[in-house]
């Protein structure tokens, strides 16, 4: 039996990161390399997200999309450090890791 944190790290976090990366690139004009740098990831991870080879496991609901948009906008405006990004990601994770969409994947 997997813990909620294990399921979240495998399913939820990649989906949220993919959504944020996509918003940074498509809505705010970031390059893959710049988005990767802001998100503390590699450019190849961003490429996998955009190519839907990673991060498309769970269904993103309207509220998740809104939260991801807020994070992307703050990054774009330079209002969010990497530490603040981590805290936001943790907050989103804690909010949804018990959600059916994540728990179903265990």
N, C-alpha and C positions, 0 to 999 in steps of 0.2 A: 504494500500500500504506500502510495506516494503522499508526501505532505503537501499542503497548499503552496508552500514556497517552491518546491520542486516543480510542480505543475506550472506555476507562474513563470519560473525562469525558462521553462521549455516552450510554453505556449503564449502566455500573456505579454511578457516583456518584449519578445521579438515583434509581436504584432503592433504594440504601441510604438516601439522604436521605428518600425517601418512606416507607420502612419506619420510620425513626426518628420522623418527624413523626407518622405514624399512631399509633405507640405512645404518644408524648407526649400526644396528644389523646384517644385512646380509653382508654388504661390509666391515665393520670395526670391527666386532666381539664384539660389545657392548652387555652386558646383557640387558634385559628389564629394570631392576632396574637402571642400569647406564644410559641408554638412557633417562629414565624418569627423572632422576635427572638433566641431562644436559639440557633437554627441559622444565624443570619446571612443570612436570606433575607427575601423579601417575603411578606406574607399571601396575595397572589394566587398565588405559587408553591406555597404550602401547599395552597391550594384546588385547584390543578391536580393535585397529588399525590393528594389525597384523592378527587378526581373521576376518578382514573386516566387523566388526559389526559397525564400525564408520570410517569416513574419506574416503569413497569410493563414494561420491556423485557426484563429477564432474570429467570430463575427464581431465587427466593430459596431457598437451602438451609437446613437446620436450623442449621448453624454460623453462617451470616450472620445468621439471625434471633436467635440467642443473643448475638452480638456487638452487634447493633443494640439489643437489650434492655438490655444492660449500659450502653451509651452513654445510652439514654433514661433509665434509672434514675439514673445519675450526674447527668444534667442536672436531673432532678426533685429529687434530694436536694441540689442546689446544690454538688455536688462537682466540677463540670467547668466550666472557663472556656471562652470561645469559642476561645482558642488551643489548649486541650487537646482540644476537640471537633475542631478542624482536624487535629491530630496523630492522633487516633483514626481519623478518616475516611481520612487518608492511609495509616495502617496497614492498615485494611480493604482499601483500594484496592490497595496493594502486594501484599497476600496473594492477592487474587482477580483481578487484571488479566490474568494469564496463563491463567486458568481457561477452559475450553472455552466456558462460557456467555457470556463476554465476547468471546473471540476469534472465535467464530462470527459475531458481528455486524459484523465488519470488512468 
